[in-house]
């Protein structure tokens, strides 16, 4: 059972909690849309994630050959 939680779009899995057990999961998601064949637009990040840490993760994945990127534009204010 997933219920909306957090103002940034997180989901709380309370199935174990409602069953009398300890623990649970919180799922956080980003909103990513494909603008064209070569452009992804990330419009929302999970709470606690910074654009700096996201960019570092993307650059690291590119260096390891997991993804291919040409450039990153950070348009945050």
C-alpha positions as CSV (number, residue, x, y, z in Angstrom):
1,X,0.0,0.0,0.0
2,X,1.5,3.3,-1.1
3,X,0.2,6.6,0.2
4,X,1.3,10.1,-0.8
5,X,3.6,11.7,1.7
6,X,5.9,14.7,1.7
7,X,5.2,17.9,-0.2
8,X,7.7,16.8,-2.9
9,X,5.9,13.8,-4.2
10,X,7.3,11.0,-2.0
11,X,5.3,7.8,-1.4
12,X,5.2,6.0,2.0
13,X,4.8,2.2,2.0
14,X,2.9,1.6,5.3
15,X,1.9,-2.0,4.7
16,X,4.3,-3.4,7.3
17,X,3.4,-0.6,9.8
18,X,-0.4,-1.2,9.4
19,X,0.3,-5.0,9.8
20,X,1.8,-4.4,13.3
21,X,5.4,-4.8,12.1
22,X,8.2,-2.3,12.4
23,X,9.9,-0.7,9.4
24,X,8.6,0.6,6.2
25,X,9.8,2.2,3.0
26,X,9.7,5.7,1.6
27,X,10.0,6.0,-2.2
28,X,11.1,9.3,-3.6
29,X,11.0,10.1,-7.3
30,X,12.1,12.8,-9.6
31,X,10.1,14.0,-12.6
32,X,12.0,13.5,-15.8
33,X,10.6,14.2,-19.3
34,X,12.1,13.7,-22.7
35,X,12.1,16.9,-24.6
36,X,13.5,15.4,-27.8
37,X,15.6,12.4,-28.9
38,X,18.7,13.8,-27.2
39,X,17.4,16.0,-24.3
40,X,16.0,15.0,-20.9
41,X,14.4,17.6,-18.6
42,X,14.5,17.0,-14.9
43,X,11.9,19.2,-13.4
44,X,11.5,17.9,-9.8
45,X,14.0,16.3,-7.4
46,X,13.3,14.4,-4.2
47,X,13.5,16.3,-1.0
48,X,17.1,16.4,0.2
49,X,18.6,15.9,-3.2
50,X,20.6,18.9,-4.5
51,X,21.3,19.7,-8.1
52,X,25.0,19.6,-7.3
53,X,24.8,16.0,-6.1
54,X,22.7,15.0,-9.0
55,X,25.1,16.5,-11.5
56,X,28.0,14.7,-9.7
57,X,26.2,11.4,-10.0
58,X,25.5,12.0,-13.7
59,X,29.1,12.9,-14.5
60,X,30.4,9.9,-12.6
61,X,28.0,7.6,-14.5
62,X,29.3,9.2,-17.7
63,X,32.9,8.6,-16.8
64,X,32.2,5.0,-16.0
65,X,30.6,4.5,-19.4
66,X,27.1,3.7,-18.0
67,X,25.5,6.7,-19.9
68,X,26.6,9.0,-22.6
69,X,26.1,12.8,-22.1
70,X,27.3,15.7,-24.1
71,X,26.5,18.6,-21.7
72,X,24.5,19.5,-18.6
73,X,22.7,22.8,-18.2
74,X,21.7,23.7,-14.6
75,X,18.9,26.2,-14.9
76,X,18.1,26.4,-11.2
77,X,17.9,29.8,-9.6
